[in-house]
Amino acid sequence: MTDSILWESEVGKLGRFAESVKHLNHNVQNWRRGKPNWDRRGVSVSMMGDLVANVYTGERYDTNCCAIVPHIESDLAPLWAYCSSSDFQREVRSNNNNMKIEVGTILNTKIDMGKWREVAAKRFLEGVPEPYSDDVTQWLFHGHPAKADKGSGLHVALARLCGYRWPAETDEDMRLAAEARHCITSAMTLPSADNDGLLALPAVAGEKPLADRLRAYLAAAFSPDWSDTLERRLVAEADVILDKKMARDGSLEAWLRDRAFRQHCALFHQRPFVWHIWDGLKDGFSVFVHYHRFDQATLRKLTYTMLGDWLARAKAESNDLRYEKGRELQQTLEKILEGEKPYDIFVRWKSLADQPLGWDPDIDDGVRMNIRPFVTAGVLREQPKIKWTKDRGTDVASAPWYSVFKGERINDHHTTLAEKKAAREPIKIRAEAAQ
């Protein structure tokens, strides 16, 4: 799963919006499509490309896939055996070879239940497998670095050290395989996360260098197999799989400094939740931050406590270049804290009065909106491939910025602190009058 929606049992904002515009769009009229299948088990099939099939466990789904739910629970195993085979793809494609096929094409595909019951009986001795994944981009990933897909173990360990946890780790009701639950239990025994989600690469503010901290975490996660050879292998796998090439310097230190953030962006589809902020010097100040914990207080700690310690040391060592670049970074972070344009957060689905004052991100607005001040300031180790200019489609007339952007979904816009404060003043006056 790579996307999520705020469902609110069909009676929240999404439901009201769908009802209000369903006369404008045929697809919106069918926004409850598939509801008879919800909370039932079956097979989910992608309606494009290779028609990838997965076991369906009753979740909501969009129109790019369809769910096939058997009338009899015992038919799930043969259905899954068939839909996950090349026979299924060939049969469907013999009837429809378009890039995207229709639901009816899939549902009209013939299946020899007798044959596939025999196949299922041999293949699934313990029944249809319960949900399990080593893919770190999936919600049901168990969170254990040693069990992650090849090339992603380092990224899991870094994220966990920052304080990130996967949804499967915190949702006791999520349907998971016993092996996944075992991995979750094992991951809970690993060292505790950093207190504030600020992981500086150099030793600052009384903390060890990040490479040493991450190495200790990896040793605990991969024990008793941990070794220098395994460390080098994990770095090489991350480089080859995510960068498509070997790096000249295969050390953990160089990986963190030069490549970890770029790979993190690629791994998580350009929506990074661990950010790498630096001063532009390879041997300068550099820190990973956990975006979900990166509030105003945490940014202040980074700006004044951690960077303050770094600047004091650079000054004591008469290292003018380190001091100069560190001070430039500190001044830039101060501008983001203040939030004057162009270092402001702009969220087009919020009114001017609801726009954040300074660095006050709403996690629900998403990485794309909240990372913009840091991209604008040029303080990230790599620039994630994020588009702000304009989203597809047209806003409804009731949208906050409809009249300003003439219905276009513009994201590349800035507002001043004075404009936002002025928009809040009438609300403040009404609130005071009501008391």
N, C-alpha and C positions, 0 to 999 in steps of 0.2 A: 504494500500500500504506500503510495507516495503523496496522496492528497487526503484531506479530511474536510468535513462540513459540520457546522453547528446545527444539529438536527432539531433539538428541542421538541421531540415527539410530534413533529408536523404542525405545531401551533405557535412557533416562534416567528422571528423575523423572516426566515426563509419561506415558511409556509404562507405568511401574509403577502410577501412579495410575489410568490408564484401565483397566488390567486388573483392578485391585482393586475398582472400583465399576461395572463394565459390567453387572453383574446388576441394578443399581438404575435404570439409565437406558437406554432403547432407543437414544438418540442416541449414547451412549458406546460401545455395542456396535459401531457402524459408524465408529469413529474413524479407521480406515484407508481409509474410503470414497474412491474415486477413485485408489487407488494404481496401478492399471494405466496411468493416464494420466501419472503423474509422469515428469518428464524427457523428455516428448515434446511436440511442438508441435501446437497446435490453436486453438480459439476458446473463450474463457471467457465465459459468459453469466450475468448477474445474474438470479436467479429472482424478482425483485420489481420493481415499478414499471415503468419504461420498458424493462426487459430489456436493459440496456446491455451491449454486447459489446466484448471486447478480444482482442487476440492473446494466446494462452496459450502460455507457454514452459516448462511443466513444473513449476511450483511447487506446493506444497501449498495446498489451498484448503478453505474450510469449506462448510457445508451451505446457505449462502445463494446459492451459485452452482454452476454445473456446467461441466465441460469437455467439449467436443466434439472428439474427436481422429480425424482421417481415417485410414483404413487405408493409403491411398496418400499419400505426402508431397506429390505434385503437386496433390492435391485441396484443399490448404490454402487456396490463393489464392481459388478460387471459393467455398469454404465461408465464408471471411472476408468476401468481397464480399457474400454473401447475408445473413449474420448481422448485418452492420453496416448493413443497409438497412432502410427502413421496411416493405418487403415481409415481412421476417421477423417483425417485431413484429405486423403485421396478421394474419399467418397463425397465429401462436401465440395471439394474443388471440381469434381467432375460435373457437378450441377450448377456451380456458380464460381467463376474464376475472377470476379471483380476484386478490387483491392479491399473493399468492405462489402460484406455479405449481409443479407437480411436474416432476422430471427427465424422466419419461416423456413429458410433454407436449412438451417441447423435442425430445427424441430422435425422437419420432414425427412431427415436422413435416416435410412433404414439401419437397424441393428439386429443382428442374429443373437438374441438373448441366450439361447442354448450354448452357443459357442463361447460367448464371453463370460458366462457363468463358470464354465470349465476353466477358462484362463484365470479368472479372478480367484477361484478356489485354490489354484496352484500359486498364484502370485501374492495373494493377501491372506496368509495363513491366520493372521490375527485380526482380520478385517481391514477396512479402509484406514490408511494411516491418519493419525490425528495431526493437526497443524504443527509444523516445525519448519524453521528456516535459519540458515547460517548467513543469510543476506542481511547486511547491516542496515540497508535502506528500508527494510520491512518492519512494520509495527510489532510483529510477533517474533522478531529477533530476540534471543534470550539475553544478550548483553555480555557474554563471556568472551574475552579477547582470544583465548586459546582455541575456541570453537568457531571463530568467525571465518568467512570465506577467505580464500587465499588473497593476500595483498591488503587486507583491511584490519588485521590484528592490531597493528600499531595505532591506527585511527580509533579503534574501539577503546584501547587503553588510554589514549590521550583524552578522549571525550569523557571517559569515566573519571579520570583524575581531575578533570574540570568540574565534575559533578553531574554530568548528564546521565540519565537512565532511560532505557527504552520502555515504551508503553507496556510491553508484556511483563516487565519486572514489577510493575506497580498495580496491574489489573489482575486481581485474584480470580475474577470471573471469566477471563479470556480463555477460550477453548484452546488448549495446547497439548502437545504430546508429552508423555511422561519424561522423555529425554530433555525436552525444553525446560520443564519444571526443575529437573535435576541441575541443568546448567545455571538456571536462575538462582537456585539455592547455593550452588558453588560460588557464583559471582558475588553473592552477598558476603562471603567470607574474605573477599579481597580487601586490601587496605582502604581506609576511608578517603573520600574525595577531599580536595582542597577546601578550606573553610569558606573562601569567597569567590572561587572560580577564576582567580587571577594567577596565571602561571608564567612568571618571568623566566626568560631563558638564562640570563646571568643571575648570579647570586645577589639578591637585593632584599632589603628589609628583613634580614634574619632568616631568609629561606635559601635552601640549596639550589644549585642550578637545575633547570628543568630536566636536562638529560639524565642527571643522577636520580631525580625523583621518578621519572618515567621508567628508567632502567630497573629500579627497585620494584615498581608496580608490575612490570613485565615478568620479573623473576618470580614474583608471587603467583601470577596468573599462569605461567608455563611450568612451574615447579612440578616434577623434579627434572624436567628436560632443559631448563634454562642454561644457556652457555653463550660465550662470545660468538661462536659459530651460528647459533640460532638467531642471535641479535642481528648479525650481518645478513642472514637469510631473510629475515622479516623486512629489513630495509630494502633489500634487493627486490623482493616480491612486490612491495608497494610501488617501487619505482617502475618496474617492468610492466605491471598491470595497469597502473594509473597514469604514468608518464610515458609509457610505451618505449622506455629505454633505460639502460643502466646509467647511474650517475658516476662521475669520477670519484667523488668522495662518498663512500658508502657508510660513513659513521652515523650514529644516531644523532650526534650533535649537528652535523651538516644537514641531515634530513629535516630536523626540526626547524633549523634556521632558514633553509632555502626552499624546501619542497612540500612540507607537511600541509600548509594552508592551501596551496594550489591543488593538491591531491584531494584534500577535504572538500573543496568546492566541486571538483569533478565527481567525486563519489556521491555527494548528496545533491546532485542536480542543480548546482549553482545557487543553493539556498543554505549557506553555511551557518551553523549554530555555534561553532567555535571560531572566533576571529583572531587573526594574528596582526597585532598593531606594532609598528616599529618606527625608529627614527631615521631610517635610511642607511645606516651603517651596518656592515656585516658583523662588526664587533661592538656595535652600539647597544642601545636599550631595545629590548624586544619582549613582547608578552602575548600569550594566548589568553583570551577571555571567553568565558561561557556566556553567550549572548542572553540566554534565558535568565541569568542572574545578574546581568550587567545593568543595574539601575543607577540612579543618580549618585547614591552613596558609594557604590562600587567604583564608578568613574572618578569620583573625587579621591578615593583612596589611591587609585592608579595614578592620578594626576599629581597629587601632592605628597603622599606617603612614599610610594614606590619610586616614582620619578624623582621625588625630592631626595631620597637616599642616594639614588644613582648620581644626581647632580652634585651632591655634597662630596661624594667619593672622587668624581672626576675633577672637581675643583681642588681637592686635597692632593691629588696626584698631578696637578698642573696639566691635565689632558684637555687642552683647549678645544679640540675638535669634538671630542665626546660631549663636553659640556655644552658647546654651541648647538650641536644637533639635538641633544637631550632637551635643552631649553626651548628650541623651536617646536619640538613635539609637545612639550608641556603647554606652551602658549596656544597651540592648535587645539589641544584637548580642552583648554579653558573656553575657547570659542564654541566648541560643541556643547559644553556644559551650559553656556549662556543661551545658545540656540538662535542667535540672530542670523538672518539669511546671509549667505547661502548654506549655513550649517544647521538649518532647521529640519524638522521632520514634517513632511506634508502627507496627509492621508486624505485622498479625494472623496472618500465616503463619509467623512466627518465635516461638520460645519466649521466655519472660521473660529467660532467660540470654543469648539471642542478640540482644536489643534493643540498639540503639546507645547507647553512653554519650556524652552530649554530641553535638556536631555531627560525626557520623561516618557520613555517608549512604552507603548501598549503591546505586549507580546502577541495579542490576538490580531494585530494589524499585519503581522508577518515580517519576515526578514527583509523582504524586498523594500518595504517602506522605511524600516528603521535603520538599515545599514547605510542609507544614502549619505548622511552627514560625514561618515568616515571615508566613504568613497570620494566624495567631493573634496575632502581635506587631503586626500592622498596619503593617508597614514597606514593603509593596509599593505601587508607584504605583497599581495597580488590583488589585482582588480577582478572581482567575480564578474562573470558574464551575465549581467542583469540589465534588463531593458526597463527604463522608466518612462520613456517618451509618451506613448499612448497605447492603451489596451484596446483590443478588438471590441466591437459592439457599440451600442449607444445607450447612454444613461436614460433612466425614466425622468419625467419632468419634475418629480419630487426630490430628485437627488440634490444634495447641498450645492454643488457647483454647476448645475445644469445651465443656468443662465450665463455663467461666466465663460464656460467652455462650449456653449451652444450644443450641449448633449454629448460632446466627445469625452472620452474617458482619459483625460490628461493627468499624468502623474508628475511630470517635470515642471513643477510650479513651486514657488517660494512665497512665504508670507513673513512679514516682519513681526517682531515682538509687540510693537506699538499697535499694529492692526489686530492682533489676537487679543491684547489686553482691552482694546476699545470694544471689541465684540463681546467680551465677557462682562463689561461694566453694567449694561442693562439687566443682565441675568442676576448679577450681584445685588443690584438695587432692588429688584423684585423679591429676591430671597430675604433681604433685610426688612423689606416692608411687610412681608408675610409673617415675620417673627413677632 
